[in-house]
Amino acid sequence: MKHLFLAAFTALALSCTAGAADKKDEKKDKDSASASESAEHTLADFKIGASITGPEVKLEDLKGKAVIIENWGVNCGPCLASLPDMQKLSKRHKENLVLIGAHSQDATDDKVKEVVKKHKLTYSIVKGSNSPSDVSSNTIPHAYVFDAEGKLLFHGVPSDPKFDKAVRKAVAKKA
């Protein structure tokens, strides 16, 4: 039974990749790196897609705010499992932080809206995001944390303890 569960979980995790990476090991190291381990980037280096639900947001209007962009998908189990935590984070820091959910899989807007409604998400959901190639990821969930000056503090999976540390730092700088 344990082996069956492990095999199912592994298959689910593999289905959450947005594309196959040719240099898997090198990419894995880059995906889990903190921003301090990669080139300096700012929020201005990133682009987000059109709004699907929630407040409409434009990155150029977020100067002076801490920002998280989280790439996720409706067919990704770990992504769906993290949505309640992202909602709590958004609510807890609503004065200091803008959370943007960037839907990054093939799905209709209606399907995304169903998931948003089911999880009672109130933060902005957009159609994907684009990041510089040296901080991009082919896997989801993947989060980018920026401080109030727009400096990239972290990029990687939201379950990484460095994510929470970066969020605290970004929010503290804003407060």
N, C-alpha and C positions, 0 to 999 in steps of 0.2 A: 504494500500500500504506500509506504514511504517513497519507493522508487517511482511509482505511478504519479504521485503528487509532484515529485521533483521533476520528472519528465514533462508534465503538464505545465508547471511553472516556467521551465526552461523554454518550452515552445512558445508560451505567452510572451516571455521577455524578448525572444527573437522576433516575434511578430510586431513588436513595438519599434523596430528600427525603421527609420524613414528611408534608408537606402543602404546598400552594402558598401563598406569601406574597403579599399584595396589594401591599405596598410593598417590592418586591424589593430595590432599592438601599439603602433605609433599613435594612431587616432585615439585609442583608449586612454593613453597617457595624457594626450592633449585635452580630451573631454573632461577629465577629472582635475585638471590643473586649476589653480586659483589664478586670478588675473595678475597677481604679482609675479607669477612664474612665466607669464607670456608678455607679449608686447603691450605697451600702454594703449588702451582704447577708451573711448568715451561714448556716451549715449548717442552723440552725433554720428558715430560710425555705423549705427544700426538703423534698420528700416522695419516698419510694421505694416501689415496688410490692412485692408478695409475693415471697418467695424462690423461685427456680427451681432453682438448683444452688449448691453451695459453702456456706461457712459462713453461717448466718442472721445478718443484721445489722439493727440498728435505729439510726437516726441519733442518737437521743437517748442512746445508749450509747457514742457515739464521742468524748465530750468528752476533750480532751487528746491526740487523735490527728490527724495530717494525713489528709485524705480526698480521694479523686478519685472523682467520679461520671462515668462515660463512657456517653453514650447511643450505642447502636449497633444494628445489625440484621443478621439472617441473610442478607438479600438485597442487602446493600450491599458492593460490592467493596472500597472503601477501608476500611470497617469491618473486614472480614475480614482484610485485609492488615495492619491495626494490632494485631490480637489477640496475635500473638507478642511484640510490643514491650510491650504492656500486661502480659502474663504475666511477662516479664523484670522490668519495673518493680515489679510486685507482689512478686516473689521478692527482688529486690535490697533493697527497703526494708520487708520484712515486719515488722520491729520498730517502725518509725516511721510506717507508712502503711497505710491501709485503702483498697483499690481495689474499687469497686462497678461492675460492668457492668450498665447499665440497658437491657435489650432493648426497643427502641422501634419495632418494626414488627409487622405482623400475622404471627404464626407460632404454631404450637402449642408447648407446653412441650417435647414430644418432639423437635421440629425444633431448638429452641434447645439441648437437651441433646446432640443429635448433633454440632452445631457445637462445643460446649464440649468434648466428648470428643475430637473430631478435633484440636482445637488444644491439648488437654491443659491447659485453664484450671483453676486451683485457687482463684481468687478468687471472691467472691460475684457471682452473676448474679441480677438481680431483674426483675420485670415493669414496666419503665419507671420514669420519675421525673417529678415536677412541680417546676417552678421558678417564681420570680416572673416576671411578664410582661416586665419590662424586662431580664431576662437569659435568657429562654427562646430556644429555637432551633427552627426548622422543618426543619433539616437534620441529618444524621448523617454521620460521627461528630461528636460535640460533647462536650467535656469541661469539667468544673467542678473547680477545684482549691481546696481549703480548707486553711488552716494549722491548727495544733494548738489554736488558740483558736476555730476555726470560722469565721474570716473568709474570705470569697471572695477569692482572689488572682487568679484567671484564669477566663475562660470563652471557649471557641472551639474550633477544630479542633486535635486533638492533634499534627498535623504542624507547627503554628506554633511557631517557636523560643521564643516567649514561654511556651508550655506547659512546656517543659523548665526554663526559668528559674524559673517559678512552683513546679514540683515541687521543685527544689533548695531554694528558699526555704522551702517548707512543711516539708520534711524537716529542714532545718537548724534551724528554729525548734523542732521537736520534740526533736531531739538536743541 
